């Protein structure tokens, strides 16, 4: 038997706005607070557009129920 250990990016259902930062934190194995602070700093100082966040919100799927339990 083979197991599929590939990581997939999902939005977390318990996110503050859309779960994008929580999903990125789970995907990269980082603390969600670090991702949120980095995202905020990058948006405020022009390194990351708010449109990138919105696009990720639209294209990254929500986590399936079986992964969140």
N, C-alpha and C positions, 0 to 999 in steps of 0.2 A: 504494500500500500504506500502511496505517496501522499504526503500532506502538503497543502498549499500554505506556505508561510510568508507569502508576499503581503507587504503592508499596503493598506489603502487609506486614503485620506477621506475622513468623514467629518461632518459638523457634529459637535456634541449637543445633545438635547438640553443640557443644563447650562448653556452659555448665557452670558449677560445680554448681548445684543442678538447675535445670530449663531453663536457657537463656532465661528470660524477660528478664533484664537485658541479655543479649547481643542478643536480638532487638530490644528497645527502643532500644539504642544504634545498631544498624544502621539501624533505621527513621528515627531522628532525626539520624543522622550525627554522633554523639557518641562519646567514648571510653567503653568499657564500664566502666572503673574508676570514672569519675565517676557513672555510673548506679548501680553497685553501692553506692558510698559513700552516695549520696543516698537510695537505697532503705533501706539499713541505718539511717541517721539518722532517716528518716521513720518507720520501724517502731518504733525504740527510743523516740522521743519522741512517739508517738501521732498523727502526721500521716497515716500510712498504716497501715492494718490489715494484719496478716499474711494475713487472709482475702482481701484484694484480690490479693495475690501468688498465693495458691492458686487463686483464680478465673481469673486470667490464665494460670496454668499449665494449667488444665483447658480453657480455651476457645481459646487461641491455638495454632494448629497448628504442628507441627514443619516446618522448612524442607524443601522437596522436595530430592531428591538432586541434581538438575541445577543448583540455585541454590548449593549448598554446595561444588561442585567447582571 
